[in-house]
Amino acid sequence: MSGQGWIQLLVLVVLVGATAPFLGIYIARIYGDDETRPLERVFGPIENAIFRLCRIGRREQRWTGYTISLLAFSLVSVLFLYALQRLQGGLPGNPNGLPGVPAPLSFNTAASFLTNTNWQNYSGESTMSFLTQMVGLAVQNFVSAAVGLTVAIALIRGLVRRTSPTLGNFWVDLTRGVLRILLPLAFLSAIVLASQGVVQNFHQDRSVATVEGTEQVIPGGPVASQESIKELGTNGGGFYNANSAHPFENPNGFTNTFEMWLILVIPVSLPFAFGRMAKDRRQGLAVLAAMMALWLVGALVAMHFEGAGNPNLTSLGVDQSITSTQPGGNMEGKETRFGPEASGLFANTTTGTSTGAVNAAHDSFTPAGGAVPLVQIMFGEVSPGGVGAGLYGMLIFALLSVFIAGLMVGRTPEYLGKKIQASEMKLVVLYILFVPVCVLGFTAVSIVADWALSSLLNTGPHGLTEMTYAFTSAANNNGSAFAGLSGNTDWFNTTLGISMLVGRFFLIIPAMAIAGSLVRKQKVPPSAGTFPTGTPLFATLLTGVVVIVVGLTYFPVVALGPIVEQLTQGS
């Protein structure tokens, strides 16, 4: 890896490390039971007005009521977004005169943005009107991220409260997440992006004459405002088809680093919030260490292989070294303003979280470099994961880890003083199994069915990787894709939509049930036989459990896809 690559990695780590702890403390004070909420004079009156207008009571809910409220809100959201797409041809805010979106694609897109996946089987600027982008997609970018945040907070409360029947109020938590966290950060971030040249207007597409004398269409739109929450909320759905590779979304090296910071800052801050709410910062640091170890290894691998270049091109006499006129490395599918190493870092970051935004074509990565985003998604979006989803996913793995540790020492496993028993472990197993069953099941059918194979550009190991990546990305609510798969068909719009819904709600329900079970339990005092969970040893165990569980689940398909392709490269 070049010196420039090391500097880019170091700058990103320093930026995130310098800001995430303070944001974590802020989040903990917003949701904490005994904390004074910050900026109450600013947000308190607005929050109270929203509660009065929407007739939101503040009585706390049991886990069943909390979950039912979440599901009801999600149902209304998906129906509204579906209807908005279907009817956009007759609605205002459509200066380019775009027609309504077909039913299968509307279902896929509604499920995608509802679940924080933002998989896009369409070209944004030529399919969605400004009204649909702003009122439908951008709004879901806020609330879908806030929903994930509420689940993480509910699970933390389940772990830290003592014999309480309730986990909080979903509507209050949702409102506070949007109003006090996402909106202010997204507003300031949009100003920064707009200052760097990210488009922010309501202009229809304009045809201009180029210096060669030809005509070129320049699209407009409210891009900066959507771009900021797209990254901050780990959503990933781009205003333009090229996503963050488009110069109107990501103009230069500064915005590229800034967008990676936006992607990471909330997921990395949540373990700090967890430690504060648990009144033991070491617990949060242990979880964070496991998250960042997985992220850092992925970053180093992706940046190395993309910076090293493609041996197939080397054998043809192509010079891939760094010179004064070229950045070197594997530049296929990359933007010259970023280069291969920054693209590898972005790919690792956007798939280690549930963002799915791309500044390069993942399908053009080297086999080993392309395996990194695939494996990061397979980890279950916990390195460090999406807004809320990353933390509650890693806490589920933490429960599994203490259970395994308990088996090894012959004691009932405990986490934060709560005994982990059969009822919680059954739910943990369900949480872990739902997504792999969905991913591997749909991939197996699609890889042998003619109606699915006809959408696949490549055959052999690379074709298997493309197919596996699609369902892995959808079911883990990431949304990035390998090119080479034409997903805008009835089969893929339907099955990928189902995968997104399974990957979101079939995990939220067990997580909430675990929170409801734990919150009713009395904490037991630590003893000589208690396995400490705020230590480097536990962080190592937690990392190992994630790697082993994912390896046992997905290694065969990874071996037949990117590993075989890497081993045969250049032969």
C-alpha positions as CSV (number, residue, x, y, z in Angstrom):
1,M,0.0,0.0,0.0
2,S,1.3,3.5,-0.9
3,G,2.1,6.2,1.5
4,Q,-0.9,8.1,0.3
5,G,-3.1,5.2,1.1
6,W,-1.8,5.0,4.7
7,I,-2.4,8.8,5.1
8,Q,-6.0,8.5,3.9
9,L,-6.6,5.6,6.3
10,L,-5.0,7.4,9.2
11,V,-6.9,10.7,8.6
12,L,-10.2,8.8,8.5
13,V,-9.4,7.0,11.8
14,V,-8.3,10.2,13.5
15,L,-11.5,12.1,12.4
16,V,-13.8,9.3,13.6
17,G,-11.9,8.7,16.8
18,A,-11.9,12.4,17.6
19,T,-15.7,12.9,17.2
20,A,-17.4,9.6,17.9
21,P,-16.9,9.6,21.7
22,F,-18.6,13.0,22.1
23,L,-21.5,12.1,19.8
24,G,-21.8,8.8,21.9
25,I,-22.1,10.8,25.1
26,Y,-24.7,13.1,23.5
27,I,-26.8,10.1,22.3
28,A,-26.6,8.5,25.7
29,R,-27.9,11.7,27.4
30,I,-30.8,11.9,24.9
31,Y,-32.0,8.3,25.7
32,G,-30.6,7.7,29.2
33,D,-33.0,7.1,32.1
34,D,-31.3,9.4,34.5
35,E,-29.6,11.9,32.2
36,T,-30.5,15.5,31.6
37,R,-31.1,15.8,27.9
38,P,-28.8,18.4,26.2
39,L,-30.2,21.4,24.3
40,E,-33.6,21.0,25.9
41,R,-34.4,24.7,25.4
42,V,-33.9,24.3,21.7
43,F,-35.5,20.9,21.0
44,G,-37.9,20.5,24.0
45,P,-40.6,22.9,22.7
46,I,-40.4,21.5,19.2
47,E,-40.6,17.9,20.5
48,N,-43.6,18.8,22.8
49,A,-45.4,20.4,19.8
50,I,-44.9,17.2,17.8
51,F,-46.2,15.1,20.6
52,R,-49.3,17.3,21.0
53,L,-49.9,17.5,17.2
54,C,-49.6,13.7,16.7
55,R,-51.2,12.9,20.1
56,I,-48.2,10.9,21.2
57,G,-48.3,9.8,24.8
58,R,-45.1,9.3,26.7
59,R,-46.1,6.2,28.7
60,E,-43.5,3.6,28.3
61,Q,-44.3,0.3,26.5
62,R,-43.6,-3.3,27.0
63,W,-41.5,-5.0,24.3
64,T,-44.7,-6.2,22.6
65,G,-46.2,-2.7,22.4
66,Y,-42.9,-1.2,21.3
67,T,-42.5,-3.8,18.5
68,I,-46.2,-3.5,17.4
69,S,-45.8,0.3,17.2
70,L,-42.6,-0.1,15.1
71,L,-44.3,-2.6,12.7
72,A,-47.4,-0.4,12.3
73,F,-45.2,2.6,11.5
74,S,-43.3,0.6,9.0
75,L,-46.5,-0.7,7.3
76,V,-47.9,2.8,6.9
77,S,-44.5,4.0,5.6
78,V,-44.1,1.3,2.9
79,L,-47.7,1.8,1.7
80,F,-47.2,5.5,1.4
81,L,-43.9,5.2,-0.5
82,Y,-45.4,2.6,-2.8
83,A,-48.4,4.8,-3.6
84,L,-46.2,7.9,-4.1
85,Q,-44.1,6.1,-6.8
86,R,-47.1,4.7,-8.6
87,L,-48.8,8.1,-8.7
88,Q,-45.8,10.4,-9.3
89,G,-46.7,11.0,-12.9
90,G,-49.8,13.0,-11.9
91,L,-48.2,14.8,-8.9
92,P,-46.4,18.1,-8.6
93,G,-42.6,18.3,-8.1
94,N,-42.0,16.5,-11.4
95,P,-40.4,19.0,-13.8
96,N,-39.0,16.3,-16.0
97,G,-42.4,14.8,-16.5
98,L,-41.5,11.3,-15.3
99,P,-44.2,8.6,-15.4
100,G,-45.4,6.5,-12.5
101,V,-43.0,3.7,-11.5
102,P,-44.1,0.1,-12.4
103,A,-45.6,-2.0,-9.7
104,P,-42.8,-4.6,-9.2
105,L,-40.1,-1.8,-9.1
106,S,-42.3,0.3,-6.8
107,F,-42.5,-2.7,-4.3
108,N,-38.8,-3.3,-4.5
109,T,-37.9,0.3,-3.9
110,A,-40.5,0.8,-1.1
111,A,-39.2,-2.3,0.7
112,S,-35.6,-1.1,0.0
113,F,-35.9,2.3,1.5
114,L,-38.2,1.2,4.4
115,T,-35.6,-1.3,5.5
116,N,-32.6,1.1,5.3
117,T,-31.3,-1.0,2.4
118,N,-31.6,1.5,-0.5
119,W,-31.0,-1.2,-3.2
120,Q,-31.8,0.6,-6.5
121,N,-33.0,-1.4,-9.5
122,Y,-33.4,1.9,-11.4
123,S,-31.5,5.0,-12.5
124,G,-32.4,7.7,-9.9
125,E,-32.4,10.8,-12.1
126,S,-34.5,9.2,-14.9
127,T,-37.0,7.3,-12.8
128,M,-37.9,9.2,-9.6
129,S,-39.4,12.7,-9.5
130,F,-38.1,15.4,-7.2
131,L,-41.2,15.0,-5.1
132,T,-40.6,11.2,-4.8
133,Q,-36.9,11.8,-4.0
134,M,-37.6,14.4,-1.2
135,V,-41.0,13.3,0.3
136,G,-40.5,9.6,-0.2
137,L,-36.9,8.5,-0.3
138,A,-35.2,11.2,1.7
139,V,-37.8,11.0,4.5
140,Q,-37.3,7.2,4.7
141,N,-33.6,7.9,4.9
142,F,-34.3,9.7,8.2
143,V,-36.9,7.5,9.7
144,S,-35.5,4.1,8.7
145,A,-32.2,5.1,10.4
146,A,-34.1,6.3,13.4
147,V,-36.0,3.0,13.6
148,G,-32.7,1.1,13.8
149,L,-31.5,3.4,16.5
150,T,-34.7,2.8,18.6
151,V,-34.1,-1.0,18.5
152,A,-30.5,-0.6,19.7
153,I,-31.6,1.7,22.5
154,A,-34.3,-0.7,23.5
155,L,-31.8,-3.6,23.7
156,I,-29.4,-1.5,25.8
157,R,-32.3,-0.7,28.2
158,G,-33.1,-4.4,28.3
159,L,-29.5,-5.0,29.4
160,V,-29.0,-2.2,31.9
161,R,-32.4,-1.8,33.6
162,R,-33.3,-3.8,36.6
163,T,-36.6,-5.8,36.7
164,S,-38.5,-3.3,34.6
165,P,-41.5,-4.3,32.6
166,T,-40.9,-1.6,29.9
167,L,-38.3,-0.6,27.3
168,G,-39.3,3.0,26.6
169,N,-41.8,4.5,24.1
170,F,-41.2,3.9,20.4
171,W,-42.8,7.1,19.3
172,V,-40.8,9.2,21.7
173,D,-37.5,7.5,20.8
174,L,-38.2,7.8,17.1
175,T,-39.0,11.5,17.4
176,R,-35.9,12.2,19.4
177,G,-33.6,10.3,17.1
178,V,-34.8,12.2,14.1
179,L,-35.1,15.6,15.7
180,R,-32.1,15.7,18.0
181,I,-29.6,13.6,16.1
182,L,-30.2,13.0,12.4
183,L,-31.7,16.4,11.4
184,P,-29.1,18.7,12.9
185,L,-26.2,16.6,11.6
186,A,-27.7,16.1,8.2
187,F,-28.5,19.9,7.9
188,L,-24.9,20.9,8.7
189,S,-23.5,18.2,6.5
190,A,-25.6,19.2,3.5
191,I,-24.1,22.8,3.8
192,V,-20.6,21.3,3.8
193,L,-21.3,19.2,0.7
194,A,-23.0,22.0,-1.2
195,S,-20.0,24.3,-0.5
196,Q,-17.9,21.7,-2.3
197,G,-20.0,21.6,-5.4
198,V,-22.6,18.9,-4.6
199,V,-25.8,20.0,-6.5
200,Q,-28.7,21.5,-4.5
201,N,-31.4,23.0,-6.7
202,F,-34.8,22.3,-8.2
203,H,-33.8,22.7,-11.9
204,Q,-35.1,20.3,-14.5
205,D,-32.5,18.6,-16.7
206,R,-30.7,21.2,-18.9
207,S,-29.2,20.6,-22.3
208,V,-25.9,22.4,-22.9
209,A,-23.3,22.6,-25.6
210,T,-19.9,21.1,-24.9
211,V,-16.6,22.4,-26.1
212,E,-16.6,19.7,-28.8
213,G,-19.9,21.2,-30.1
214,T,-22.1,18.3,-29.0
215,E,-25.1,18.5,-26.6
216,Q,-25.0,17.1,-23.1
217,V,-27.8,16.9,-20.5
218,I,-26.9,18.3,-17.1
219,P,-29.3,17.0,-14.4
220,G,-30.3,19.1,-11.4
221,G,-32.0,18.3,-8.2
222,P,-31.9,18.5,-4.4
223,V,-28.8,16.3,-4.1
224,A,-26.8,17.7,-1.2
225,S,-29.6,17.4,1.2
226,Q,-30.2,13.8,0.3
227,E,-26.5,12.9,0.1
228,S,-25.9,14.0,3.7
229,I,-28.6,11.8,5.2
230,K,-27.8,9.0,2.7
231,E,-24.4,8.7,4.3
232,L,-25.2,9.8,7.8
233,G,-28.1,7.4,8.1
234,T,-26.1,4.5,6.5
235,N,-28.8,4.4,3.8
236,G,-26.7,4.6,0.6
237,G,-29.3,5.3,-2.1
238,G,-27.9,7.8,-4.5
239,F,-29.8,10.6,-6.3
240,Y,-27.9,9.7,-9.5
241,N,-27.4,6.2,-10.9
242,A,-23.6,6.4,-10.5
243,N,-24.1,7.0,-6.7
244,S,-21.1,8.5,-4.9
245,A,-19.0,8.0,-8.1
246,H,-20.9,10.8,-9.7
247,P,-19.1,14.2,-9.4
248,F,-22.4,15.9,-8.5
249,E,-22.6,13.7,-5.4
250,N,-18.9,13.3,-4.5
251,P,-16.8,16.0,-6.3
252,N,-13.3,15.6,-4.8
253,G,-11.0,13.9,-2.3
254,F,-12.3,16.1,0.6
255,T,-15.9,15.1,0.1
256,N,-14.9,11.5,-0.3
257,T,-13.2,11.5,3.1
258,F,-16.1,13.6,4.6
259,E,-18.7,11.1,3.3
260,M,-16.8,8.2,4.8
261,W,-16.7,10.1,8.1
262,L,-20.5,10.6,7.9
263,I,-20.9,6.8,7.3
264,L,-18.9,5.8,10.3
265,V,-19.5,8.5,12.9
266,I,-22.9,7.3,14.3
267,P,-22.2,3.5,14.2
268,V,-18.8,4.1,16.0
269,S,-20.4,6.5,18.5
270,L,-23.1,4.0,19.6
271,P,-20.7,1.7,21.6
272,F,-19.6,4.8,23.5
273,A,-23.3,5.5,24.2
274,F,-23.8,1.9,25.3
275,G,-20.9,2.1,27.8
276,R,-22.3,5.3,29.2
277,M,-25.8,3.9,29.6
278,A,-24.3,0.8,31.2
279,K,-22.2,2.9,33.5
280,D,-19.2,0.9,32.4
281,R,-17.3,2.4,29.5
282,R,-15.2,-0.7,29.2
283,Q,-18.2,-2.6,28.0
284,G,-18.7,-0.2,25.1
285,L,-14.9,-0.3,24.3
286,A,-14.9,-4.1,24.1
287,V,-17.7,-4.1,21.6
288,L,-16.1,-1.2,19.7
289,A,-12.8,-3.0,19.6
290,A,-14.4,-6.1,17.9
291,M,-16.2,-3.9,15.4
292,M,-13.2,-1.9,14.4
293,A,-10.9,-4.9,14.2
294,L,-13.1,-6.4,11.5
295,W,-13.3,-3.0,9.8
296,L,-9.6,-2.4,9.8
297,V,-8.6,-5.8,8.5
298,G,-11.1,-5.4,5.6
299,A,-9.7,-1.9,4.8
300,L,-6.1,-3.1,4.7
301,V,-7.0,-6.1,2.5
302,A,-9.1,-4.1,0.0
303,M,-6.6,-1.2,-0.2
304,H,-3.7,-3.6,-0.7
305,F,-5.2,-5.7,-3.5
306,E,-6.7,-2.7,-5.3
307,G,-3.4,-0.8,-5.0
308,A,-1.4,-3.8,-6.2
309,G,-3.2,-4.0,-9.5
310,N,-4.6,-6.7,-11.7
311,P,-2.1,-9.5,-12.6
312,N,-4.1,-10.3,-15.7
313,L,-3.3,-6.8,-17.0
314,T,0.4,-7.0,-15.9
315,S,0.8,-10.2,-18.0
316,L,-0.4,-8.2,-21.0
317,G,2.3,-5.6,-20.5
318,V,0.1,-2.9,-18.9
319,D,2.1,-0.7,-16.5
320,Q,0.1,-0.4,-13.2
321,S,2.8,1.3,-11.1
322,I,2.4,4.7,-9.5
323,T,3.8,7.5,-11.7
324,S,3.5,11.2,-12.0
325,T,0.7,10.7,-14.5
326,Q,-1.3,7.8,-13.0
327,P,-2.2,6.6,-9.5
328,G,-1.3,3.0,-10.3
329,G,-3.0,-0.1,-9.1
330,N,-6.3,-1.5,-10.4
331,M,-8.0,1.5,-12.0
332,E,-10.7,-0.5,-13.8
333,G,-14.1,0.9,-12.6
334,K,-12.5,3.6,-10.5
335,E,-12.7,7.4,-10.6
336,T,-9.4,9.1,-11.3
337,R,-10.1,11.7,-8.7
338,F,-10.1,9.0,-6.0
339,G,-7.8,6.2,-7.2
340,P,-7.8,2.5,-6.2
341,E,-6.8,2.7,-2.6
342,A,-9.4,5.4,-1.6
343,S,-12.0,3.3,-3.6
344,G,-11.0,0.2,-1.6
345,L,-11.3,2.1,1.7
346,F,-14.7,3.5,0.7
347,A,-16.0,0.0,-0.4
348,N,-14.9,-1.5,2.9
349,T,-16.5,1.3,4.9
350,T,-19.8,1.3,3.0
351,T,-20.2,-2.5,3.4
352,G,-18.8,-2.7,6.9
353,T,-21.8,-0.5,7.6
354,S,-25.2,-1.0,6.0
355,T,-24.7,2.0,3.7
356,G,-24.2,0.5,0.3
357,A,-23.1,3.8,-1.3
358,V,-20.3,3.2,-3.9
359,N,-17.6,5.5,-5.4
360,A,-16.4,2.7,-7.7
361,A,-17.7,-0.4,-9.4
362,H,-17.3,-3.3,-7.0
363,D,-17.7,-5.7,-9.9
364,S,-14.4,-4.4,-11.3
365,F,-12.4,-5.0,-8.1
366,T,-9.8,-7.7,-8.1
367,P,-11.3,-11.0,-6.8
368,A,-9.7,-10.6,-3.3
369,G,-10.5,-6.9,-3.2
370,G,-14.1,-7.6,-4.2
371,A,-14.4,-10.4,-1.6
372,V,-13.9,-7.8,1.1
373,P,-17.2,-6.0,0.7
374,L,-19.0,-9.3,0.2
375,V,-17.6,-10.7,3.4
376,Q,-18.1,-7.5,5.3
377,I,-21.8,-7.7,4.5
378,M,-21.9,-11.4,5.4
379,F,-20.6,-10.5,8.9
380,G,-24.2,-9.1,9.4
381,E,-23.3,-5.4,9.1
382,V,-21.5,-5.3,12.5
383,S,-18.2,-3.9,11.5
384,P,-19.3,-1.3,12.7
385,G,-22.7,-1.8,11.2
386,G,-25.5,0.6,10.4
387,V,-27.2,3.2,12.6
388,G,-28.5,1.1,15.5
389,A,-28.4,-2.1,13.5
390,G,-24.7,-2.5,13.9
391,L,-24.8,-2.2,17.7
392,Y,-27.8,-4.5,18.3
393,G,-26.3,-7.0,15.9
394,M,-23.0,-7.1,17.7
395,L,-24.8,-7.3,21.1
396,I,-26.5,-10.4,19.8
397,F,-23.1,-11.9,19.0
398,A,-22.0,-10.8,22.5
399,L,-24.8,-12.8,24.1
400,L,-23.7,-15.8,22.0
401,S,-20.1,-15.3,23.1
402,V,-20.8,-15.3,26.8
403,F,-23.0,-18.4,26.3
404,I,-20.1,-20.1,24.7
405,A,-17.8,-18.9,27.4
406,G,-20.2,-20.2,30.0
407,L,-20.3,-23.6,28.4
408,M,-16.5,-23.7,28.6
409,V,-16.3,-23.0,32.3
410,G,-19.5,-24.8,33.3
411,R,-21.4,-21.7,34.6
412,T,-24.6,-20.0,33.7
413,P,-23.6,-17.3,31.2
414,E,-24.1,-13.7,32.3
415,Y,-23.9,-10.4,30.4
416,L,-24.0,-7.1,32.4
417,G,-25.3,-9.1,35.3
418,K,-28.2,-10.6,33.4
419,K,-28.3,-14.4,33.2
420,I,-28.5,-15.6,29.6
421,Q,-30.7,-18.7,29.5
422,A,-32.4,-21.0,27.1
423,S,-35.2,-18.6,26.1
424,E,-32.7,-15.9,25.0
425,M,-30.4,-18.4,23.2
426,K,-33.3,-19.7,21.1
427,L,-34.0,-16.2,20.0
428,V,-30.3,-15.6,19.3
429,V,-30.2,-18.7,17.1
430,L,-33.2,-17.5,15.2
431,Y,-31.6,-14.1,14.7
432,I,-28.5,-15.6,13.3
433,L,-30.2,-18.1,11.0
434,F,-32.9,-16.1,9.3
435,V,-30.6,-14.1,6.9
436,P,-28.3,-17.0,5.8
437,V,-31.4,-19.2,5.0
438,C,-32.8,-16.4,2.9
439,V,-29.5,-15.5,1.2
440,L,-28.4,-19.1,0.4
441,G,-31.9,-20.3,-0.5
442,F,-32.7,-17.6,-3.0
443,T,-29.1,-17.8,-4.4
444,A,-29.4,-21.5,-4.9
445,V,-32.7,-21.2,-6.8
446,S,-31.5,-18.3,-8.9
447,I,-28.2,-19.9,-9.9
448,V,-30.0,-22.8,-11.6
449,A,-33.2,-21.2,-12.8
450,D,-33.2,-20.0,-16.5
451,W,-35.4,-16.9,-15.7
452,A,-32.8,-15.7,-13.2
453,L,-29.7,-16.7,-15.1
454,S,-30.8,-14.7,-18.1
455,S,-30.1,-11.6,-16.0
456,L,-26.6,-12.6,-15.2
457,L,-23.8,-11.2,-17.4
458,N,-20.9,-13.4,-16.3
459,T,-20.6,-17.2,-15.8
460,G,-18.2,-19.2,-13.6
461,P,-16.9,-18.1,-10.2
462,H,-17.5,-14.4,-11.0
463,G,-21.1,-15.0,-11.9
464,L,-21.7,-16.9,-8.7
465,T,-20.2,-14.0,-6.8
466,E,-22.5,-11.5,-8.5
467,M,-25.6,-13.6,-7.7
468,T,-24.5,-14.2,-4.1
469,Y,-23.6,-10.6,-3.6
470,A,-27.1,-9.4,-4.7
471,F,-29.0,-11.5,-2.1
472,T,-26.4,-11.0,0.6
473,S,-26.6,-7.2,0.1
474,A,-30.4,-7.2,0.1
475,A,-30.9,-9.5,3.1
476,N,-28.3,-7.7,5.2
477,N,-29.9,-4.4,4.3
478,N,-26.7,-3.0,2.6
479,G,-27.9,-2.1,-0.9
480,S,-24.6,-2.1,-2.8
481,A,-24.3,-4.4,-5.8
482,F,-21.9,-6.0,-8.2
483,A,-22.6,-4.9,-11.8
484,G,-23.4,-7.7,-14.2
485,L,-26.8,-8.5,-12.7
486,S,-29.9,-7.0,-14.3
487,G,-32.1,-6.8,-11.2
488,N,-35.0,-4.9,-12.7
489,T,-37.1,-8.0,-13.5
490,D,-40.2,-9.4,-11.8
491,W,-38.2,-12.2,-10.2
492,F,-35.4,-10.1,-8.7
493,N,-37.7,-7.2,-7.8
494,T,-39.8,-9.6,-5.8
495,T,-37.2,-11.9,-4.3
496,L,-34.8,-9.1,-3.4
497,G,-37.7,-7.2,-1.8
498,I,-38.7,-10.2,0.3
499,S,-35.0,-10.6,1.3
500,M,-34.9,-7.0,2.5
501,L,-38.0,-7.4,4.6
502,V,-36.7,-10.6,6.1
503,G,-33.3,-9.1,6.8
504,R,-34.9,-6.2,8.6
505,F,-38.0,-7.3,10.5
506,F,-37.1,-11.0,11.1
507,L,-34.1,-9.7,13.0
508,I,-35.8,-6.8,14.8
509,I,-38.5,-9.0,16.3
510,P,-36.1,-11.5,17.9
511,A,-33.9,-8.6,19.1
512,M,-36.9,-6.9,20.7
513,A,-38.0,-10.2,22.3
514,I,-34.5,-10.6,23.8
515,A,-34.7,-7.1,25.1
516,G,-38.1,-7.8,26.6
517,S,-36.9,-11.0,28.3
518,L,-33.7,-9.4,29.7
519,V,-35.3,-6.2,31.0
520,R,-37.5,-8.2,33.4
521,K,-34.5,-9.9,35.0
522,Q,-32.8,-8.9,38.2
523,K,-29.1,-8.2,38.0
524,V,-26.9,-10.7,39.8
525,P,-23.7,-9.4,41.5
526,P,-20.4,-10.5,39.9
527,S,-18.5,-13.4,41.6
528,A,-15.2,-15.1,41.2
529,G,-16.7,-17.3,38.4
530,T,-18.1,-14.4,36.4
531,F,-16.6,-14.0,33.0
532,P,-15.6,-10.3,32.6
533,T,-16.9,-8.8,29.4
534,G,-15.2,-5.4,29.5
535,T,-11.7,-6.8,28.7
536,P,-9.5,-7.3,25.7
537,L,-10.0,-11.0,26.1
538,F,-13.7,-10.7,25.6
539,A,-13.2,-8.4,22.6
540,T,-11.0,-11.1,21.1
541,L,-13.5,-13.8,21.8
542,L,-16.3,-11.7,20.4
543,T,-14.3,-11.1,17.2
544,G,-13.6,-14.8,16.9
545,V,-17.2,-15.8,17.3
546,V,-18.3,-13.4,14.5
547,V,-15.6,-14.8,12.2
548,I,-16.3,-18.4,13.0
549,V,-20.1,-18.2,12.8
550,V,-20.0,-16.3,9.4
551,G,-17.2,-18.6,8.2
552,L,-19.1,-21.8,8.9
553,T,-22.2,-20.3,7.2
554,Y,-20.8,-18.8,4.1
555,F,-17.3,-20.3,3.4
556,P,-18.4,-22.8,0.8
557,V,-20.0,-20.1,-1.5
558,V,-17.0,-17.7,-0.9
559,A,-14.6,-20.5,-1.8
560,L,-16.4,-21.3,-5.0
561,G,-16.7,-17.6,-5.9
562,P,-14.0,-15.0,-5.2
563,I,-11.4,-17.4,-3.7
564,V,-11.4,-19.7,-6.8
565,E,-11.3,-16.6,-9.0
566,Q,-8.3,-15.1,-7.2
567,L,-6.4,-18.4,-7.3
568,T,-6.9,-18.8,-11.0
569,Q,-6.1,-15.1,-11.8
570,G,-3.3,-14.7,-14.3
571,S,-3.3,-18.4,-15.2
